[in-house]
């Protein structure tokens, strides 16, 4: 059966790449390309799945409109917080046959790097995250880095790991980066980059570095296409593509 796909944010960099990938994929049909100002509810009865690569200020509203329209939502737009996710869960309770995937990163290397970091984190005294993106990215730290840090923090808490050592008392300019659940995250914005992350894990006398690099947006497409094909069998809310990979 052919899956009918719509792309939201189709004029953007990720939206354009996604539309091209859907056109080229077997078993998928690109039925709509929407951008700012277009009516998402017009997808009712037209699309089975919509992929959202818009901006943080509109993505939650798009998801609610898609659910009201009977359309599954694959979301690559970052900037989500716990309150927004909770509102989507509440909405999904009224539409139990629909699925929403909010994925901070669709690159398989990034998904695996996040999982590796969570596995390793309880074994090391210190963990910090550095993310590097192009200067046109509107949010910092990246959703991938936040998801990585939260996974690290959760794994350390579950294992009963002690707080990470840090004697910093004075940091008026924020040189230590963002604090995400006790894990420091540093954001770089440099021309020529696409999406890159390094997780540094250290003990006395040793350092483990986990690194993922996306040099081209095509690296995200296998994960996007996997999500489109899987979401119809995965009702409810999932956060992170790893939920679809059975890792």
KEPA-502188 format. One record per atom (N, C-alpha, C): x, y, z. Coordinates in steps of 0.05 Angstrom, whole numbers, always signed. Layout:
east: X; north: Y; up: Z
...
REM end
This chain:
east: +17; north: -24; up: +0
east: +0; north: +0; up: +0
east: +18; north: +25; up: +0
east: +11; north: +44; up: -17
east: +26; north: +69; up: -19
east: +20; north: +87; up: +5
east: +40; north: +98; up: +17
east: +36; north: +118; up: +39
east: +37; north: +146; up: +27
east: +16; north: +161; up: +32
east: +14; north: +188; up: +22
east: +28; north: +207; up: +42
east: +47; north: +223; up: +32
east: +64; north: +239; up: +50
east: +62; north: +268; up: +43
east: +60; north: +285; up: +64
east: +61; north: +314; up: +61
east: +86; north: +324; up: +76
east: +98; north: +345; up: +65
east: +121; north: +357; up: +78
east: +114; north: +386; up: +86
east: +118; north: +392; up: +112
east: +113; north: +419; up: +122
east: +140; north: +432; up: +125
east: +142; north: +458; up: +117
east: +168; north: +471; up: +116
east: +182; north: +463; up: +91
east: +167; north: +458; up: +69
east: +178; north: +447; up: +45
east: +198; north: +465; up: +30
east: +197; north: +491; up: +36
east: +215; north: +510; up: +23
east: +242; north: +512; up: +37
east: +244; north: +500; up: +61
east: +269; north: +502; up: +76
east: +289; north: +481; up: +67
east: +313; north: +482; up: +79
east: +334; north: +464; up: +71
east: +327; north: +434; up: +76
east: +317; north: +429; up: +101
east: +310; north: +401; up: +107
east: +284; north: +393; up: +92
east: +265; north: +411; up: +90
east: +241; north: +405; up: +76
east: +245; north: +398; up: +47
east: +262; north: +413; up: +34
east: +268; north: +408; up: +6
east: +281; north: +380; up: +2
east: +300; north: +374; up: +20
east: +314; north: +349; up: +18
east: +295; north: +326; up: +24
east: +277; north: +330; up: +43
east: +257; north: +309; up: +49
east: +238; north: +304; up: +26
east: +229; north: +325; up: +13
east: +211; north: +322; up: -10
east: +224; north: +307; up: -32
east: +250; north: +312; up: -37
east: +264; north: +298; up: -58
east: +267; north: +268; up: -51
east: +272; north: +263; up: -25
east: +275; north: +235; up: -17
east: +249; north: +220; up: -19
east: +227; north: +232; up: -12
east: +201; north: +219; up: -14
east: +194; north: +213; up: -43
east: +199; north: +232; up: -60
east: +194; north: +228; up: -89
east: +209; north: +204; up: -100
east: +233; north: +200; up: -90
east: +250; north: +178; up: -100
east: +246; north: +151; up: -87
east: +230; north: +151; up: -65
east: +227; north: +127; up: -49
east: +204; north: +109; up: -59
east: +208; north: +84; up: -60
east: +187; north: +65; up: -67
east: +166; north: +63; up: -45
east: +141; north: +61; up: -54
east: +119; north: +58; up: -34
east: +110; north: +83; up: -21
east: +122; north: +106; up: -29
east: +114; north: +132; up: -18
east: +105; north: +150; up: -40
east: +85; north: +167; up: -35
east: +75; north: +187; up: -54
east: +75; north: +214; up: -41
east: +89; north: +233; up: -52
east: +89; north: +261; up: -42
east: +63; north: +274; up: -52
east: +45; north: +280; up: -33
east: +19; north: +291; up: -41
east: +16; north: +321; up: -35
east: +34; north: +332; up: -19
east: +32; north: +361; up: -12
east: +58; north: +371; up: -1
east: +64; north: +396; up: -9
east: +87; north: +411; up: +2
east: +77; north: +437; up: +13
east: +77; north: +440; up: +39
east: +66; north: +464; up: +52
east: +88; north: +480; up: +64
east: +84; north: +506; up: +64
east: +103; north: +524; up: +77
east: +87; north: +545; up: +93
east: +101; north: +566; up: +103
east: +89; north: +586; up: +120
east: +64; north: +597; up: +108
east: +43; north: +597; up: +125
east: +17; north: +608; up: +116
east: -2; north: +588; up: +104
east: +8; north: +564; up: +97
east: -10; north: +544; up: +85
east: -26; north: +531; up: +107
east: -50; north: +521; up: +99
east: -69; north: +509; up: +118
east: -63; north: +480; up: +122
east: -54; north: +473; up: +146
east: -47; north: +445; up: +152
east: -72; north: +428; up: +152
east: -94; north: +438; up: +161
east: -119; north: +422; up: +162
east: -128; north: +413; up: +135
east: -118; north: +425; up: +114
east: -125; north: +417; up: +86
east: -114; north: +389; up: +80
east: -97; north: +378; up: +97
east: -86; north: +352; up: +92
east: -105; north: +329; up: +101
east: -127; north: +336; up: +114
east: -146; north: +315; up: +122
east: -156; north: +300; up: +98
east: -153; north: +274; up: +98
east: -162; north: +257; up: +76
east: -143; north: +257; up: +52
east: -122; north: +274; up: +54
east: -103; north: +276; up: +31
east: -78; north: +261; up: +37
east: -67; north: +264; up: +62
east: -42; north: +253; up: +70
east: -46; north: +232; up: +92
east: -29; north: +212; up: +93
east: -28; north: +193; up: +115
east: -8; north: +202; up: +136
east: +14; north: +213; up: +127
east: +36; north: +221; up: +145
east: +46; north: +248; up: +136
east: +51; north: +266; up: +155
east: +63; north: +291; up: +149
east: +90; north: +293; up: +163
east: +110; north: +304; up: +150
east: +137; north: +308; up: +161
east: +140; north: +338; up: +166
east: +146; north: +345; up: +191
east: +148; north: +373; up: +198
east: +177; north: +381; up: +202
east: +187; north: +398; up: +184
east: +213; north: +411; up: +187
east: +208; north: +441; up: +184
east: +194; north: +453; up: +204
east: +187; north: +481; up: +203
east: +205; north: +496; up: +223
east: +193; north: +510; up: +242
east: +208; north: +525; up: +262
east: +195; north: +521; up: +289
east: +210; north: +524; up: +311
east: +199; north: +518; up: +338
east: +174; north: +533; up: +345
east: +169; north: +557; up: +334
east: +146; north: +573; up: +342
east: +120; north: +562; up: +331
east: +121; north: +545; up: +310
east: +96; north: +535; up: +298
east: +93; north: +505; up: +299
east: +114; north: +490; up: +306
east: +113; north: +461; up: +302
east: +92; north: +448; up: +320
east: +89; north: +457; up: +345
east: +69; north: +444; up: +363
east: +41; north: +448; up: +352
east: +35; north: +473; up: +343
east: +9; north: +478; up: +331
east: +4; north: +461; up: +307
east: +25; north: +456; up: +291
east: +22; north: +439; up: +267
east: +15; north: +410; up: +276
east: +28; north: +401; up: +296
east: +22; north: +373; up: +305
east: -7; north: +370; up: +314
east: -17; north: +389; up: +330
east: -45; north: +388; up: +339
east: -64; north: +389; up: +315
east: -58; north: +406; up: +295
east: -74; north: +408; up: +271
east: -74; north: +382; up: +256
east: -51; north: +369; up: +254
east: -49; north: +344; up: +240
east: -65; north: +322; up: +254
east: -63; north: +321; up: +281
east: -79; north: +301; up: +295
east: -109; north: +306; up: +291
east: -118; north: +331; up: +292
east: -146; north: +337; up: +287
east: -154; north: +329; up: +258
east: -135; north: +327; up: +240
east: -140; north: +321; up: +212
east: -136; north: +291; up: +207
east: -130; north: +275; up: +227
east: -126; north: +247; up: +223
east: -100; north: +239; up: +210
east: -79; north: +255; up: +214
east: -54; north: +250; up: +200
east: -32; north: +245; up: +220
east: -16; north: +224; up: +216
east: +8; north: +218; up: +232
east: +28; north: +240; up: +229
east: +44; north: +246; up: +249
east: +64; north: +268; up: +248
east: +92; north: +258; up: +255
east: +110; north: +261; up: +236
east: +139; north: +257; up: +240
east: +152; north: +284; up: +242
east: +163; north: +290; up: +265
east: +172; north: +318; up: +270
east: +202; north: +318; up: +274
east: +216; north: +334; up: +257
east: +244; north: +338; up: +260
east: +251; north: +366; up: +271
east: +231; north: +383; up: +275
east: +236; north: +410; up: +285
east: +242; north: +408; up: +315
east: +263; north: +421; up: +324
east: +271; north: +420; up: +352
east: +258; north: +443; up: +367
east: +265; north: +445; up: +393
east: +254; north: +466; up: +410
east: +232; north: +456; up: +428
east: +226; north: +431; up: +428
east: +205; north: +420; up: +445
east: +213; north: +419; up: +474
east: +194; north: +424; up: +492
east: +199; north: +421; up: +521
east: +179; north: +401; up: +532
east: +182; north: +395; up: +558
east: +165; north: +374; up: +570
east: +135; north: +382; up: +569
east: +129; north: +407; up: +573
east: +101; north: +416; up: +574
east: +88; north: +412; up: +546
east: +103; north: +419; up: +525
east: +92; north: +415; up: +498
east: +88; north: +386; up: +492
east: +107; north: +369; up: +500
east: +103; north: +340; up: +495
east: +80; north: +329; up: +511
east: +76; north: +339; up: +535
east: +53; north: +331; up: +551
east: +26; north: +338; up: +538
east: +25; north: +361; up: +525
east: +1; north: +369; up: +511
east: -5; north: +351; up: +488
east: +16; north: +342; up: +474
east: +13; north: +324; up: +452
east: +3; north: +297; up: +462
east: +14; north: +287; up: +484
east: +5; north: +262; up: +496
east: -25; north: +263; up: +503
east: -33; north: +286; up: +514
east: -61; north: +289; up: +521
east: -79; north: +288; up: +496
east: -70; north: +301; up: +475
east: -85; north: +301; up: +450
east: -86; north: +273; up: +438
east: -64; north: +259; up: +439
east: -63; north: +232; up: +428
east: -82; north: +213; up: +442
east: -88; north: +218; up: +468
east: -107; north: +202; up: +482
east: -135; north: +203; up: +469
east: -140; north: +224; up: +454
east: -166; north: +227; up: +441
east: -165; north: +216; up: +412
east: -140; north: +210; up: +403
east: -137; north: +199; up: +376
east: -118; north: +175; up: +377
east: -128; north: +153; up: +390
east: -110; north: +131; up: +397
east: -98; north: +116; up: +373
east: -108; north: +120; up: +349
east: -97; north: +106; up: +326
east: -74; north: +121; up: +312
east: -69; north: +145; up: +322
east: -49; north: +162; up: +308
east: -23; north: +161; up: +324
east: -1; north: +167; up: +309
east: +25; north: +168; up: +321
east: +39; north: +194; up: +316
east: +56; north: +202; up: +335
east: +73; north: +226; up: +333
east: +101; north: +217; up: +341
east: +120; north: +223; up: +324
east: +148; north: +219; up: +330
east: +162; north: +246; up: +330
east: +174; north: +253; up: +352
east: +190; north: +278; up: +354
east: +219; north: +269; up: +357
east: +234; north: +273; up: +336
east: +262; north: +263; up: +335
east: +281; north: +286; up: +333
east: +299; north: +289; up: +352
east: +318; north: +311; up: +351
east: +339; north: +307; up: +329
east: +342; north: +282; up: +319
east: +361; north: +277; up: +298
east: +353; north: +251; up: +284
east: +353; north: +251; up: +257
east: +346; north: +228; up: +242
east: +371; north: +213; up: +231
east: +395; north: +224; up: +234
east: +419; north: +210; up: +225
east: +424; north: +185; up: +242
east: +427; north: +162; up: +230
east: +431; north: +138; up: +245
east: +456; north: +139; up: +262
east: +477; north: +153; up: +253
east: +501; north: +155; up: +269
east: +496; north: +171; up: +294
east: +479; north: +192; up: +292
east: +473; north: +209; up: +315
east: +455; north: +193; up: +335
east: +436; north: +178; up: +325
east: +419; north: +162; up: +343
east: +436; north: +142; up: +358
east: +455; north: +129; up: +344
east: +472; north: +110; up: +358
east: +491; north: +124; up: +377
east: +502; north: +147; up: +370
east: +519; north: +162; up: +388
east: +505; north: +169; up: +414
east: +480; north: +177; up: +412
east: +465; north: +184; up: +436
east: +461; north: +159; up: +453
east: +455; north: +136; up: +441
east: +452; north: +112; up: +456
east: +478; north: +103; up: +469
east: +500; north: +104; up: +453
east: +526; north: +97; up: +464
east: +533; north: +114; up: +489
east: +528; north: +140; up: +486
east: +534; north: +158; up: +508
east: +519; north: +151; up: +533
east: +493; north: +144; up: +531
east: +477; north: +137; up: +554
east: +488; north: +111; up: +567
east: +496; north: +92; up: +550
east: +507; north: +67; up: +561
east: +533; north: +72; up: +576
east: +550; north: +89; up: +565
east: +576; north: +93; up: +577
east: +576; north: +112; up: +601
east: +556; north: +130; up: +602
east: +557; north: +152; up: +621
east: +560; north: +144; up: +651
east: +547; north: +123; up: +660
east: +550; north: +115; up: +688
east: +578; north: +105; up: +695
east: +594; north: +99; up: +675
east: +620; north: +88; up: +680
east: +642; north: +109; up: +682
east: +635; north: +134; up: +677
east: +654; north: +156; up: +677
east: +647; north: +177; up: +697
east: +668; north: +190; up: +707
east: +664; north: +211; up: +728
east: +653; north: +236; up: +716
east: +661; north: +243; up: +692
east: +653; north: +268; up: +679
east: +643; north: +264; up: +651
east: +622; north: +279; up: +644
east: +611; north: +277; up: +617
east: +602; north: +306; up: +608
east: +611; north: +314; up: +585
east: +603; north: +340; up: +573
east: +597; north: +336; up: +544
east: +580; north: +353; up: +533
east: +572; north: +351; up: +505
east: +579; north: +377; up: +490
east: +590; north: +374; up: +466
east: +595; north: +397; up: +449
east: +580; north: +392; up: +423
east: +563; north: +411; up: +415
east: +549; north: +409; up: +389
east: +557; north: +432; up: +371
east: +559; north: +426; up: +345
east: +569; north: +445; up: +326
east: +550; north: +445; up: +302
east: +540; north: +469; up: +295
east: +522; north: +471; up: +273
east: +528; north: +496; up: +256
east: +514; north: +499; up: +234
east: +517; north: +523; up: +217
east: +504; north: +547; up: +231
east: +513; north: +571; up: +224
east: +503; north: +595; up: +238
east: +475; north: +603; up: +232
east: +461; north: +589; up: +215
east: +433; north: +595; up: +209
east: +413; north: +580; up: +226
east: +423; north: +563; up: +243
east: +406; north: +547; up: +262
east: +395; north: +566; up: +283
east: +369; north: +565; up: +288
east: +356; north: +585; up: +304
east: +356; north: +579; up: +334
east: +361; north: +553; up: +342
east: +360; north: +546; up: +370
east: +387; north: +536; up: +380
east: +392; north: +541; up: +405
east: +417; north: +531; up: +417
east: +411; north: +526; up: +447
east: +421; north: +504; up: +459
east: +434; north: +482; up: +445
east: +415; north: +467; up: +427
east: +426; north: +451; up: +410
east: +410; north: +435; up: +391
east: +393; north: +415; up: +406
east: +371; north: +407; up: +392
east: +354; north: +386; up: +404
east: +369; north: +360; up: +408
east: +387; north: +354; up: +390
east: +404; north: +330; up: +392
east: +421; north: +331; up: +418
east: +433; north: +354; up: +423
east: +450; north: +357; up: +447
east: +433; north: +355; up: +472
east: +410; north: +367; up: +472
east: +393; north: +366; up: +496
east: +384; north: +337; up: +500
east: +376; north: +323; up: +479
east: +368; north: +295; up: +482
east: +391; north: +278; up: +492
east: +415; north: +283; up: +481
east: +439; north: +269; up: +490
east: +443; north: +273; up: +520
east: +443; north: +298; up: +529
east: +448; north: +305; up: +557
east: +427; north: +293; up: +575
east: +402; north: +294; up: +567
east: +381; north: +282; up: +584
east: +385; north: +252; up: +586
east: +392; north: +239; up: +564
east: +397; north: +210; up: +565
east: +420; north: +203; up: +583
east: +441; north: +220; up: +582
east: +464; north: +216; up: +600
east: +456; north: +219; up: +629
east: +441; north: +240; up: +635
east: +432; north: +246; up: +662
east: +414; north: +223; up: +673
east: +396; north: +214; up: +656
east: +378; north: +193; up: +665
east: +393; north: +167; up: +670
east: +412; north: +161; up: +653
east: +428; north: +136; up: +657
east: +445; north: +138; up: +682
east: +456; north: +161; up: +687
east: +472; north: +164; up: +712
east: +455; north: +163; up: +737
east: +431; north: +175; up: +735
east: +413; north: +174; up: +758
east: +404; north: +145; up: +764
east: +397; north: +131; up: +743
east: +388; north: +103; up: +746
east: +409; north: +85; up: +758
east: +434; north: +91; up: +752
east: +457; north: +75; up: +762
east: +466; north: +85; up: +789
east: +455; north: +107; up: +799
east: +465; north: +117; up: +825
east: +492; north: +130; up: +823
east: +499; north: +141; up: +800
east: +526; north: +154; up: +797
east: +526; north: +180; up: +813
east: +549; north: +187; up: +825
east: +551; north: +211; up: +840
east: +551; north: +236; up: +822
east: +546; north: +260; up: +834
east: +548; north: +284; up: +818
east: +575; north: +287; up: +805
east: +576; north: +299; up: +781
east: +601; north: +303; up: +768
east: +618; north: +325; up: +781
east: +644; north: +322; up: +783
east: +660; north: +342; up: +797
east: +662; north: +368; up: +781
east: +659; north: +390; up: +794
east: +661; north: +416; up: +781
east: +664; north: +438; up: +803
east: +687; north: +449; up: +805
east: +692; north: +469; up: +826
east: +685; north: +498; up: +817
east: +673; north: +501; up: +794
east: +667; north: +528; up: +783
east: +648; north: +543; up: +802
east: +656; north: +566; up: +811
east: +639; north: +583; up: +827
east: +632; north: +609; up: +813
east: +650; north: +619; up: +796
east: +646; north: +644; up: +782
east: +646; north: +639; up: +752
east: +623; north: +645; up: +739
east: +621; north: +642; up: +710
east: +600; north: +662; up: +700
east: +606; north: +688; up: +703
east: +585; north: +708; up: +696
east: +578; north: +708; up: +666
east: +595; north: +699; up: +649
east: +590; north: +699; up: +620
east: +581; north: +672; up: +609
east: +577; north: +653; up: +626
east: +567; north: +627; up: +617
east: +587; north: +610; up: +602
east: +612; north: +612; up: +609
east: +632; north: +597; up: +595
east: +629; north: +567; up: +598
east: +616; north: +559; up: +619
east: +613; north: +530; up: +623
east: +590; north: +518; up: +607
east: +576; north: +535; up: +591
east: +555; north: +525; up: +574
east: +528; north: +522; up: +588
east: +509; north: +511; up: +574
east: +483; north: +506; up: +586
east: +484; north: +482; up: +604
east: +467; north: +483; up: +625
east: +465; north: +461; up: +644
east: +439; north: +446; up: +637
east: +441; north: +422; up: +626
east: +418; north: +406; up: +619
east: +417; north: +382; up: +638
east: +400; north: +384; up: +658
east: +398; north: +362; up: +678
east: +425; north: +355; up: +691
east: +441; north: +376; up: +695
east: +467; north: +371; up: +708
east: +490; north: +365; up: +689
east: +484; north: +363; up: +663
east: +505; north: +358; up: +642
east: +510; north: +384; up: +627
east: +535; north: +392; up: +625
east: +542; north: +416; up: +611
east: +542; north: +411; up: +581
east: +529; north: +430; up: +566
east: +527; north: +428; up: +537
east: +537; north: +454; up: +525
east: +555; north: +452; up: +505
east: +567; north: +475; up: +493
east: +559; north: +476; up: +463
east: +551; north: +499; up: +453
east: +542; north: +502; up: +426
east: +561; north: +520; up: +410
east: +569; north: +510; up: +387
east: +586; north: +525; up: +368
east: +569; north: +530; up: +343
east: +572; north: +554; up: +331
east: +558; north: +560; up: +306
east: +579; north: +571; up: +287
east: +586; north: +554; up: +266
east: +608; north: +560; up: +248
east: +600; north: +556; up: +219
east: +607; north: +575; up: +203
east: +601; north: +573; up: +174
east: +614; north: +548; up: +163
east: +600; north: +534; up: +145
east: +611; north: +510; up: +132
east: +603; north: +484; up: +146
east: +593; north: +485; up: +170
east: +584; north: +461; up: +184
east: +555; north: +454; up: +177
east: +548; north: +429; up: +182
east: +520; north: +421; up: +179
east: +509; north: +414; up: +207
east: +516; north: +390; up: +217
east: +508; north: +381; up: +243
east: +528; north: +362; up: +254
east: +540; north: +368; up: +278
east: +561; north: +353; up: +289
east: +559; north: +353; up: +319
east: +567; north: +331; up: +332
east: +566; north: +329; up: +361
east: +589; north: +312; up: +371
east: +600; north: +320; up: +394
east: +619; north: +304; up: +408
east: +611; north: +301; up: +437
east: +613; north: +277; up: +448
east: +608; north: +272; up: +476
east: +634; north: +264; up: +488
east: +643; north: +279; up: +508
east: +668; north: +273; up: +522
east: +662; north: +260; up: +549
east: +674; north: +236; up: +553
east: +670; north: +222; up: +578
east: +697; north: +216; up: +590
east: +702; north: +223; up: +615
east: +729; north: +220; up: +626
east: +729; north: +208; up: +654
east: +751; north: +194; up: +659
east: +759; north: +185; up: +686
east: +787; north: +193; up: +690
east: +798; north: +192; up: +714
east: +826; north: +198; up: +718
east: +843; north: +181; up: +699
east: +859; north: +194; up: +682
east: +877; north: +180; up: +664
east: +866; north: +171; up: +638
east: +840; north: +176; up: +632
east: +828; north: +166; up: +607
east: +806; north: +185; up: +597
east: +803; north: +185; up: +571
east: +782; north: +201; up: +558
east: +770; north: +185; up: +535
east: +743; north: +182; up: +535
east: +729; north: +170; up: +513
east: +714; north: +192; up: +498
east: +717; north: +194; up: +472
east: +703; north: +213; up: +456
east: +684; north: +198; up: +436
east: +659; north: +205; up: +437
east: +639; north: +194; up: +419
east: +632; north: +217; up: +400
east: +635; north: +213; up: +374
east: +631; north: +235; up: +355
east: +613; north: +226; up: +332
east: +595; north: +244; up: +324
east: +579; north: +240; up: +300
east: +580; north: +265; up: +283
east: +582; north: +261; up: +257
east: +584; north: +283; up: +238
east: +564; north: +278; up: +215
east: +547; north: +298; up: +209
east: +531; north: +298; up: +185
east: +542; north: +320; up: +167
east: +554; north: +311; up: +145
east: +566; north: +330; up: +126
east: +546; north: +340; up: +105
east: +523; north: +325; up: +103
east: +503; north: +333; up: +83
east: +476; north: +324; up: +94
east: +455; north: +339; up: +87
east: +428; north: +334; up: +97
east: +417; north: +307; up: +87
east: +430; north: +296; up: +66
east: +421; north: +270; up: +57
east: +425; north: +249; up: +79
east: +443; north: +254; up: +98
east: +448; north: +235; up: +119
east: +424; north: +230; up: +137
east: +405; north: +249; up: +137
east: +381; north: +247; up: +153
east: +359; north: +231; up: +140
east: +361; north: +227; up: +114
east: +339; north: +216; up: +99
east: +332; north: +187; up: +105
east: +352; north: +169; up: +108
east: +344; north: +141; up: +115
east: +327; north: +140; up: +141
east: +334; north: +156; up: +160
east: +318; north: +157; up: +185
east: +291; north: +169; up: +181
east: +289; north: +190; up: +164
east: +263; north: +202; up: +159
east: +245; north: +182; up: +144
east: +255; north: +168; up: +124
east: +239; north: +149; up: +109
east: +231; north: +125; up: +127
east: +249; north: +116; up: +144
east: +242; north: +95; up: +163
east: +219; north: +104; up: +181
east: +220; north: +128; up: +191
east: +198; north: +138; up: +208
east: +172; north: +140; up: +193
east: +172; north: +149; up: +168
east: +148; north: +151; up: +153
east: +135; north: +123; up: +150
east: +152; north: +103; up: +144
east: +141; north: +76; up: +140
east: +132; north: +63; up: +165
east: +144; north: +70; up: +188
east: +138; north: +56; up: +213
east: +115; north: +69; up: +229
east: +111; north: +95; up: +226
east: +94; north: +109; up: +245
east: +65; north: +99; up: +245
east: +56; north: +88; up: +223
east: +29; north: +78; up: +222
east: +24; north: +54; up: +240
east: +45; north: +41; up: +248
east: +43; north: +18; up: +266
east: +52; north: +24; up: +294
east: +57; north: +50; up: +299
east: +68; north: +58; up: +325
east: +51; north: +81; up: +337
east: +26; north: +75; up: +346
east: +9; north: +96; up: +357
east: +21; north: +108; up: +382
east: +13; north: +132; up: +388
east: +23; north: +146; up: +412
east: +47; north: +163; up: +406
east: +59; north: +174; up: +427
east: +82; north: +193; up: +424
east: +108; north: +178; up: +429
east: +127; north: +182; up: +411
east: +154; north: +172; up: +414
east: +173; north: +196; up: +412
east: +193; north: +197; up: +428
east: +213; north: +218; up: +428
east: +240; north: +205; up: +422
east: +251; north: +211; up: +398
east: +276; north: +199; up: +390
east: +272; north: +176; up: +371
east: +287; north: +176; up: +349
east: +284; north: +155; up: +329
east: +291; north: +127; up: +340
east: +307; north: +126; up: +361
east: +315; north: +100; up: +372
east: +290; north: +84; up: +381
east: +268; north: +98; up: +387
east: +244; north: +84; up: +394
east: +233; north: +66; up: +371
east: +241; north: +73; up: +346
east: +233; north: +57; up: +323
east: +254; north: +37; up: +314
east: +277; north: +37; up: +327
east: +299; north: +20; up: +318
east: +302; north: -5; up: +335
east: +286; north: -7; up: +356
east: +287; north: -31; up: +373
east: +316; north: -36; up: +383
east: +329; north: -15; up: +392
east: +357; north: -18; up: +402
east: +357; north: -31; up: +430
REM end
